[in-house]
Amino acid sequence: MEFSIDEINRLLPPELAPQKKNRLREGLKQFIHQNTENDKFYTEFYLSNSNSYFLQGDLIKELRFPVFNSETKMYNKEYFDALLLSNTCDVFETHKRNIPKKVIVAKVITLNAFIESMNELEVENAAEILTKIKNQQYSNVFYLPPTKTSVEYVAYLDDISIIENSELILLKEDIHDNRIESMDLFGYYLFIFKLSFHLCRLPEDANR
């Protein structure tokens, strides 16, 4: 994936302080095409102080997902950590809506679990895949660097589920236990770029 510096400058909020704007710009510049082979630095990725409500991009503990069973040809209910894809306004309980909205979440697993799955499948280029994941080079996978508990995660942007907003409101009652992390500006903007790149139809050389 490629990030345009011009697009980064255009999308930064004008009300941001120059210091934060420069920090965000320099952080995102790591992911332009010519830097994709270099190590990435995910500093200031998470908020130091979390809010008392859920934010878009929050990591949430153990939400249910439908998992297809190839033997029974049925979906089973399993629980995974999740990344909140829905907009913050859409999940805020006081926001009045004419049409009720569902909450969209993406499946998240630990990076160690992902590595174990590659080892079980005996993937030959596992080390290369891992490097590309950490460098955000797969459009459907979002890498989340170590949290305050030193755990790294991988979010699947193409493995999503929905829950009712009322369920999220219940989770909010014990939010400090139910939320793993909230993203700071750098993490959030990188997440938005990745999500947009994955979901948008962009001009390509090939006719499809």
ZINORWO-V522504 format. One record per residue. N is the residue number from 0. RES is the residue in one letter. D_FIRST is the distance of its C-alpha to the first C-alpha in Angstrom with 1 decimal. Layout:
n = {N & N}
res = {RES & RES}
d_first = {D_FIRST & D_FIRST}
//
This chain:
n = {0 & 1 & 2 & 3 & 4 & 5 & 6 & 7 & 8 & 9 & 10 & 11 & 12 & 13 & 14 & 15 & 16 & 17 & 18 & 19 & 20 & 21 & 22 & 23 & 24 & 25 & 26 & 27 & 28 & 29 & 30 & 31 & 32 & 33 & 34 & 35 & 36 & 37 & 38 & 39 & 40 & 41 & 42 & 43 & 44 & 45 & 46 & 47 & 48 & 49 & 50 & 51 & 52 & 53 & 54 & 55 & 56 & 57 & 58 & 59 & 60 & 61 & 62 & 63 & 64 & 65 & 66 & 67 & 68 & 69 & 70 & 71 & 72 & 73 & 74 & 75 & 76 & 77 & 78 & 79 & 80 & 81 & 82 & 83 & 84 & 85 & 86 & 87 & 88 & 89 & 90 & 91 & 92 & 93 & 94 & 95 & 96 & 97 & 98 & 99 & 100 & 101 & 102 & 103 & 104 & 105 & 106 & 107 & 108 & 109 & 110 & 111 & 112 & 113 & 114 & 115 & 116 & 117 & 118 & 119 & 120 & 121 & 122 & 123 & 124 & 125 & 126 & 127 & 128 & 129 & 130 & 131 & 132 & 133 & 134 & 135 & 136 & 137 & 138 & 139 & 140 & 141 & 142 & 143 & 144 & 145 & 146 & 147 & 148 & 149 & 150 & 151 & 152 & 153 & 154 & 155 & 156 & 157 & 158 & 159 & 160 & 161 & 162 & 163 & 164 & 165 & 166 & 167 & 168 & 169 & 170 & 171 & 172 & 173 & 174 & 175 & 176 & 177 & 178 & 179 & 180 & 181 & 182 & 183 & 184 & 185 & 186 & 187 & 188 & 189 & 190 & 191 & 192 & 193 & 194 & 195 & 196 & 197 & 198 & 199 & 200 & 201 & 202 & 203 & 204 & 205 & 206 & 207}
res = {M & E & F & S & I & D & E & I & N & R & L & L & P & P & E & L & A & P & Q & K & K & N & R & L & R & E & G & L & K & Q & F & I & H & Q & N & T & E & N & D & K & F & Y & T & E & F & Y & L & S & N & S & N & S & Y & F & L & Q & G & D & L & I & K & E & L & R & F & P & V & F & N & S & E & T & K & M & Y & N & K & E & Y & F & D & A & L & L & L & S & N & T & C & D & V & F & E & T & H & K & R & N & I & P & K & K & V & I & V & A & K & V & I & T & L & N & A & F & I & E & S & M & N & E & L & E & V & E & N & A & A & E & I & L & T & K & I & K & N & Q & Q & Y & S & N & V & F & Y & L & P & P & T & K & T & S & V & E & Y & V & A & Y & L & D & D & I & S & I & I & E & N & S & E & L & I & L & L & K & E & D & I & H & D & N & R & I & E & S & M & D & L & F & G & Y & Y & L & F & I & F & K & L & S & F & H & L & C & R & L & P & E & D & A & N & R}
d_first = {0.0 & 3.8 & 6.9 & 10.1 & 13.1 & 15.3 & 13.7 & 14.1 & 17.6 & 18.4 & 17.4 & 19.4 & 22.7 & 25.6 & 27.9 & 26.0 & 28.1 & 27.0 & 26.7 & 24.3 & 22.3 & 22.0 & 21.1 & 18.3 & 17.0 & 17.3 & 15.7 & 12.5 & 12.5 & 11.9 & 8.2 & 7.9 & 7.1 & 10.7 & 11.0 & 8.8 & 12.1 & 14.2 & 15.6 & 14.5 & 17.4 & 17.6 & 20.9 & 22.4 & 19.9 & 22.9 & 25.9 & 29.0 & 31.2 & 30.2 & 31.5 & 34.1 & 31.9 & 28.5 & 25.4 & 22.2 & 19.9 & 23.1 & 23.4 & 26.5 & 28.8 & 29.7 & 29.1 & 30.0 & 27.8 & 28.9 & 28.5 & 29.4 & 32.3 & 32.2 & 35.9 & 37.3 & 34.7 & 34.8 & 32.5 & 33.5 & 33.0 & 31.3 & 30.2 & 26.9 & 25.6 & 23.2 & 20.7 & 22.1 & 19.9 & 22.7 & 23.4 & 25.9 & 28.5 & 28.4 & 29.5 & 32.0 & 35.4 & 37.3 & 34.9 & 37.0 & 35.4 & 37.1 & 34.9 & 34.2 & 30.6 & 29.3 & 27.1 & 23.7 & 22.4 & 19.8 & 21.1 & 20.8 & 22.1 & 22.8 & 20.7 & 24.1 & 24.6 & 21.2 & 22.3 & 25.8 & 24.5 & 22.7 & 26.0 & 28.1 & 26.2 & 26.4 & 22.8 & 23.1 & 19.6 & 19.6 & 19.2 & 16.0 & 14.6 & 15.8 & 14.2 & 10.7 & 11.6 & 12.9 & 10.0 & 7.9 & 5.7 & 7.2 & 6.7 & 10.5 & 11.4 & 12.0 & 13.8 & 16.9 & 18.7 & 22.5 & 24.5 & 28.1 & 29.3 & 26.9 & 25.1 & 21.3 & 19.7 & 17.0 & 16.5 & 15.9 & 14.5 & 16.0 & 19.3 & 21.1 & 24.7 & 27.0 & 30.0 & 32.7 & 32.6 & 36.0 & 34.7 & 32.3 & 35.3 & 37.2 & 34.6 & 34.7 & 38.3 & 37.3 & 33.9 & 34.1 & 34.5 & 32.1 & 29.1 & 27.3 & 25.4 & 24.3 & 21.3 & 22.0 & 20.3 & 17.5 & 16.8 & 17.2 & 15.0 & 12.0 & 13.1 & 13.4 & 10.0 & 8.6 & 11.6 & 11.2 & 7.8 & 9.4 & 12.7 & 12.5 & 13.1 & 11.2 & 12.9 & 12.1 & 14.4 & 15.8 & 18.5 & 18.4}
//
